[in-house]
Amino acid sequence: MYLSFCNYHRLLLYSILVDDSINIYDYYFTIPLEDHVMLELHTSLIGILVIVLLINHVKSNKKSISKDSR
């Protein structure tokens, strides 16, 4: 799976969409969470995004290393 800049950018935009959707829902319908819990929710979403991006980056840029290469 080769991810170019466009695909990384798309994943980032999806995370912004999810984050903004949570904020809009909270604004209109008031999610009963305290401020620090909401901050933890947003931080965990960003953490999941970073993990997914790093896993995809490592998978797409993995180079084969032969045993006798020096």
Distance bins in CASP14 RR format, pairs under 12 A and 6 or more apart:
PFRMAT RR
TARGET T0000
AUTHOR 0000-0000-0000
RMODE 2
METHOD distances of the structure
MODEL  1
1 7 0 0 0 0 1 0 0 0 0 0 0
1 52 0 0 0 0 0 1 0 0 0 0 0
1 55 0 0 0 0 0 1 0 0 0 0 0
1 56 1 0 0 1 0 0 0 0 0 0 0
1 57 0 0 0 0 0 1 0 0 0 0 0
1 58 0 0 0 0 0 1 0 0 0 0 0
1 59 1 0 0 1 0 0 0 0 0 0 0
1 60 1 0 1 0 0 0 0 0 0 0 0
1 61 0 0 0 0 0 1 0 0 0 0 0
1 62 0 0 0 0 0 1 0 0 0 0 0
2 8 0 0 0 0 0 1 0 0 0 0 0
2 56 0 0 0 0 1 0 0 0 0 0 0
2 57 0 0 0 0 0 1 0 0 0 0 0
2 59 0 0 0 0 1 0 0 0 0 0 0
2 60 1 0 1 0 0 0 0 0 0 0 0
2 61 0 0 0 0 1 0 0 0 0 0 0
2 62 0 0 0 0 0 1 0 0 0 0 0
3 9 0 0 0 0 1 0 0 0 0 0 0
3 10 0 0 0 0 1 0 0 0 0 0 0
3 11 0 0 0 0 1 0 0 0 0 0 0
3 12 0 0 0 0 0 1 0 0 0 0 0
3 52 0 0 0 0 0 1 0 0 0 0 0
3 53 0 0 0 0 1 0 0 0 0 0 0
3 54 0 0 0 0 0 1 0 0 0 0 0
3 55 0 0 0 0 0 1 0 0 0 0 0
3 56 1 0 1 0 0 0 0 0 0 0 0
3 57 1 0 0 1 0 0 0 0 0 0 0
3 58 0 0 0 0 0 1 0 0 0 0 0
3 59 0 0 0 0 1 0 0 0 0 0 0
3 60 1 0 1 0 0 0 0 0 0 0 0
3 61 0 0 0 0 1 0 0 0 0 0 0
4 10 0 0 0 0 1 0 0 0 0 0 0
4 11 0 0 0 0 0 1 0 0 0 0 0
4 56 0 0 0 0 0 1 0 0 0 0 0
4 57 0 0 0 0 0 1 0 0 0 0 0
4 60 0 0 0 0 1 0 0 0 0 0 0
4 61 0 0 0 0 0 1 0 0 0 0 0
5 11 0 0 0 0 0 1 0 0 0 0 0
5 12 0 0 0 0 0 1 0 0 0 0 0
5 53 0 0 0 0 0 1 0 0 0 0 0
5 57 0 0 0 0 0 1 0 0 0 0 0
5 60 0 0 0 0 0 1 0 0 0 0 0
6 12 0 0 0 0 0 1 0 0 0 0 0
6 13 0 0 0 0 0 1 0 0 0 0 0
7 13 0 0 0 0 0 1 0 0 0 0 0
7 14 0 0 0 0 0 1 0 0 0 0 0
7 52 0 0 0 0 0 1 0 0 0 0 0
7 53 0 0 0 0 1 0 0 0 0 0 0
7 56 1 0 0 1 0 0 0 0 0 0 0
7 57 0 0 0 0 0 1 0 0 0 0 0
7 60 0 0 0 0 1 0 0 0 0 0 0
8 14 0 0 0 0 0 1 0 0 0 0 0
8 15 0 0 0 0 0 1 0 0 0 0 0
8 49 0 0 0 0 0 1 0 0 0 0 0
8 50 0 0 0 0 0 1 0 0 0 0 0
8 52 0 0 0 0 0 1 0 0 0 0 0
8 53 1 0 0 1 0 0 0 0 0 0 0
8 54 0 0 0 0 0 1 0 0 0 0 0
8 56 0 0 0 0 1 0 0 0 0 0 0
8 57 1 0 0 1 0 0 0 0 0 0 0
8 60 0 0 0 0 1 0 0 0 0 0 0
8 61 0 0 0 0 0 1 0 0 0 0 0
9 15 0 0 0 0 0 1 0 0 0 0 0
9 16 0 0 0 0 0 1 0 0 0 0 0
9 53 0 0 0 0 0 1 0 0 0 0 0
10 16 0 0 0 0 0 1 0 0 0 0 0
10 17 0 0 0 0 0 1 0 0 0 0 0
10 49 0 0 0 0 0 1 0 0 0 0 0
10 52 0 0 0 0 0 1 0 0 0 0 0
10 53 0 0 0 0 0 1 0 0 0 0 0
10 56 0 0 0 0 0 1 0 0 0 0 0
11 17 0 0 0 0 0 1 0 0 0 0 0
11 18 0 0 0 0 0 1 0 0 0 0 0
11 46 0 0 0 0 0 1 0 0 0 0 0
11 48 0 0 0 0 0 1 0 0 0 0 0
11 49 1 0 0 1 0 0 0 0 0 0 0
11 50 0 0 0 0 0 1 0 0 0 0 0
11 51 0 0 0 0 0 1 0 0 0 0 0
11 52 1 0 0 1 0 0 0 0 0 0 0
11 53 1 0 0 1 0 0 0 0 0 0 0
11 54 0 0 0 0 0 1 0 0 0 0 0
11 55 0 0 0 0 0 1 0 0 0 0 0
11 56 1 0 0 1 0 0 0 0 0 0 0
11 57 0 0 0 0 0 1 0 0 0 0 0
12 18 0 0 0 0 0 1 0 0 0 0 0
12 19 0 0 0 0 0 1 0 0 0 0 0
12 45 0 0 0 0 0 1 0 0 0 0 0
12 46 0 0 0 0 0 1 0 0 0 0 0
12 49 1 0 0 1 0 0 0 0 0 0 0
12 50 0 0 0 0 0 1 0 0 0 0 0
12 52 0 0 0 0 0 1 0 0 0 0 0
12 53 1 0 0 1 0 0 0 0 0 0 0
13 19 0 0 0 0 0 1 0 0 0 0 0
13 20 0 0 0 0 0 1 0 0 0 0 0
13 49 0 0 0 0 0 1 0 0 0 0 0
14 20 0 0 0 0 0 1 0 0 0 0 0
14 21 0 0 0 0 0 1 0 0 0 0 0
14 45 0 0 0 0 0 1 0 0 0 0 0
14 48 0 0 0 0 0 1 0 0 0 0 0
14 49 0 0 0 0 1 0 0 0 0 0 0
14 52 0 0 0 0 0 1 0 0 0 0 0
14 53 0 0 0 0 0 1 0 0 0 0 0
15 21 0 0 0 0 0 1 0 0 0 0 0
15 22 0 0 0 0 0 1 0 0 0 0 0
15 42 0 0 0 0 0 1 0 0 0 0 0
15 44 0 0 0 0 0 1 0 0 0 0 0
15 45 1 0 0 1 0 0 0 0 0 0 0
15 46 1 0 0 1 0 0 0 0 0 0 0
15 47 0 0 0 0 1 0 0 0 0 0 0
15 48 0 0 0 0 1 0 0 0 0 0 0
15 49 1 0 1 0 0 0 0 0 0 0 0
15 50 0 0 0 0 1 0 0 0 0 0 0
15 51 0 0 0 0 0 1 0 0 0 0 0
15 52 0 0 0 0 1 0 0 0 0 0 0
15 53 0 0 0 0 1 0 0 0 0 0 0
16 22 0 0 0 0 0 1 0 0 0 0 0
16 23 0 0 0 0 0 1 0 0 0 0 0
16 42 0 0 0 0 0 1 0 0 0 0 0
16 45 0 0 0 0 1 0 0 0 0 0 0
16 46 0 0 0 0 0 1 0 0 0 0 0
16 49 0 0 0 0 1 0 0 0 0 0 0
17 23 0 0 0 0 0 1 0 0 0 0 0
17 24 0 0 0 0 0 1 0 0 0 0 0
17 45 0 0 0 0 0 1 0 0 0 0 0
17 49 0 0 0 0 0 1 0 0 0 0 0
18 24 0 0 0 0 0 1 0 0 0 0 0
18 25 0 0 0 0 0 1 0 0 0 0 0
18 41 0 0 0 0 0 1 0 0 0 0 0
18 42 0 0 0 0 1 0 0 0 0 0 0
18 44 0 0 0 0 0 1 0 0 0 0 0
18 45 1 0 0 1 0 0 0 0 0 0 0
18 46 0 0 0 0 0 1 0 0 0 0 0
18 48 0 0 0 0 1 0 0 0 0 0 0
18 49 0 0 0 0 1 0 0 0 0 0 0
19 25 0 0 0 0 0 1 0 0 0 0 0
19 26 0 0 0 0 0 1 0 0 0 0 0
19 38 0 0 0 0 0 1 0 0 0 0 0
19 39 0 0 0 0 0 1 0 0 0 0 0
19 41 0 0 0 0 1 0 0 0 0 0 0
19 42 1 0 0 1 0 0 0 0 0 0 0
19 43 0 0 0 0 0 1 0 0 0 0 0
19 44 0 0 0 0 0 1 0 0 0 0 0
19 45 1 0 0 1 0 0 0 0 0 0 0
19 46 0 0 0 0 1 0 0 0 0 0 0
19 47 0 0 0 0 0 1 0 0 0 0 0
19 48 0 0 0 0 0 1 0 0 0 0 0
19 49 0 0 0 0 1 0 0 0 0 0 0
20 26 0 0 0 0 0 1 0 0 0 0 0
20 27 0 0 0 0 0 1 0 0 0 0 0
20 42 0 0 0 0 0 1 0 0 0 0 0
20 45 0 0 0 0 0 1 0 0 0 0 0
21 27 0 0 0 0 0 1 0 0 0 0 0
21 28 0 0 0 0 0 1 0 0 0 0 0
21 29 0 0 0 0 0 1 0 0 0 0 0
21 31 0 0 0 0 0 1 0 0 0 0 0
21 42 0 0 0 0 0 1 0 0 0 0 0
21 45 0 0 0 0 0 1 0 0 0 0 0
22 28 0 0 0 0 0 1 0 0 0 0 0
22 29 0 0 0 0 0 1 0 0 0 0 0
22 31 1 0 0 1 0 0 0 0 0 0 0
22 33 0 0 0 0 0 1 0 0 0 0 0
22 38 0 0 0 0 1 0 0 0 0 0 0
22 39 0 0 0 0 0 1 0 0 0 0 0
22 41 1 0 0 1 0 0 0 0 0 0 0
22 42 1 0 0 1 0 0 0 0 0 0 0
22 44 0 0 0 0 0 1 0 0 0 0 0
22 45 0 0 0 0 1 0 0 0 0 0 0
23 29 0 0 0 0 0 1 0 0 0 0 0
23 30 0 0 0 0 0 1 0 0 0 0 0
23 31 0 0 0 0 1 0 0 0 0 0 0
23 38 0 0 0 0 1 0 0 0 0 0 0
23 39 0 0 0 0 0 1 0 0 0 0 0
23 41 0 0 0 0 0 1 0 0 0 0 0
23 42 0 0 0 0 1 0 0 0 0 0 0
23 45 0 0 0 0 0 1 0 0 0 0 0
24 30 0 0 0 0 0 1 0 0 0 0 0
24 31 0 0 0 0 0 1 0 0 0 0 0
25 31 1 0 0 1 0 0 0 0 0 0 0
25 33 0 0 0 0 0 1 0 0 0 0 0
25 38 0 0 0 0 0 1 0 0 0 0 0
25 41 0 0 0 0 0 1 0 0 0 0 0
26 32 0 0 0 0 1 0 0 0 0 0 0
26 33 1 0 0 1 0 0 0 0 0 0 0
26 34 0 0 0 0 0 1 0 0 0 0 0
26 35 0 0 0 0 0 1 0 0 0 0 0
26 37 0 0 0 0 0 1 0 0 0 0 0
26 38 1 0 0 1 0 0 0 0 0 0 0
26 41 0 0 0 0 1 0 0 0 0 0 0
26 42 0 0 0 0 0 1 0 0 0 0 0
27 38 0 0 0 0 0 1 0 0 0 0 0
30 38 0 0 0 0 0 1 0 0 0 0 0
31 37 0 0 0 0 1 0 0 0 0 0 0
31 38 1 0 0 1 0 0 0 0 0 0 0
31 41 0 0 0 0 1 0 0 0 0 0 0
31 42 0 0 0 0 0 1 0 0 0 0 0
32 38 0 0 0 0 0 1 0 0 0 0 0
33 39 0 0 0 0 1 0 0 0 0 0 0
33 40 0 0 0 0 1 0 0 0 0 0 0
33 41 1 0 0 1 0 0 0 0 0 0 0
33 42 0 0 0 0 0 1 0 0 0 0 0
34 40 0 0 0 0 1 0 0 0 0 0 0
34 41 0 0 0 0 0 1 0 0 0 0 0
35 41 0 0 0 0 0 1 0 0 0 0 0
35 42 0 0 0 0 0 1 0 0 0 0 0
36 42 0 0 0 0 0 1 0 0 0 0 0
36 43 0 0 0 0 0 1 0 0 0 0 0
37 43 0 0 0 0 0 1 0 0 0 0 0
37 44 0 0 0 0 0 1 0 0 0 0 0
38 44 0 0 0 0 0 1 0 0 0 0 0
38 45 0 0 0 0 0 1 0 0 0 0 0
39 45 0 0 0 0 0 1 0 0 0 0 0
39 46 0 0 0 0 0 1 0 0 0 0 0
40 46 0 0 0 0 0 1 0 0 0 0 0
40 47 0 0 0 0 0 1 0 0 0 0 0
41 47 0 0 0 0 0 1 0 0 0 0 0
41 48 0 0 0 0 0 1 0 0 0 0 0
42 48 0 0 0 0 0 1 0 0 0 0 0
42 49 0 0 0 0 0 1 0 0 0 0 0
43 49 0 0 0 0 0 1 0 0 0 0 0
43 50 0 0 0 0 0 1 0 0 0 0 0
44 50 0 0 0 0 0 1 0 0 0 0 0
44 51 0 0 0 0 0 1 0 0 0 0 0
45 51 0 0 0 0 0 1 0 0 0 0 0
45 52 0 0 0 0 0 1 0 0 0 0 0
46 52 0 0 0 0 0 1 0 0 0 0 0
46 53 0 0 0 0 0 1 0 0 0 0 0
47 53 0 0 0 0 1 0 0 0 0 0 0
47 54 0 0 0 0 1 0 0 0 0 0 0
47 55 0 0 0 0 0 1 0 0 0 0 0
48 54 0 0 0 0 0 1 0 0 0 0 0
48 55 0 0 0 0 0 1 0 0 0 0 0
49 55 0 0 0 0 0 1 0 0 0 0 0
49 56 0 0 0 0 0 1 0 0 0 0 0
50 56 0 0 0 0 0 1 0 0 0 0 0
50 57 0 0 0 0 0 1 0 0 0 0 0
51 57 0 0 0 0 0 1 0 0 0 0 0
51 58 0 0 0 0 0 1 0 0 0 0 0
52 58 0 0 0 0 0 1 0 0 0 0 0
52 59 0 0 0 0 0 1 0 0 0 0 0
53 59 0 0 0 0 0 1 0 0 0 0 0
53 60 0 0 0 0 0 1 0 0 0 0 0
54 60 0 0 0 0 0 1 0 0 0 0 0
54 61 0 0 0 0 0 1 0 0 0 0 0
55 61 0 0 0 0 0 1 0 0 0 0 0
55 62 0 0 0 0 0 1 0 0 0 0 0
56 62 0 0 0 0 0 1 0 0 0 0 0
63 69 0 0 0 0 0 1 0 0 0 0 0
END
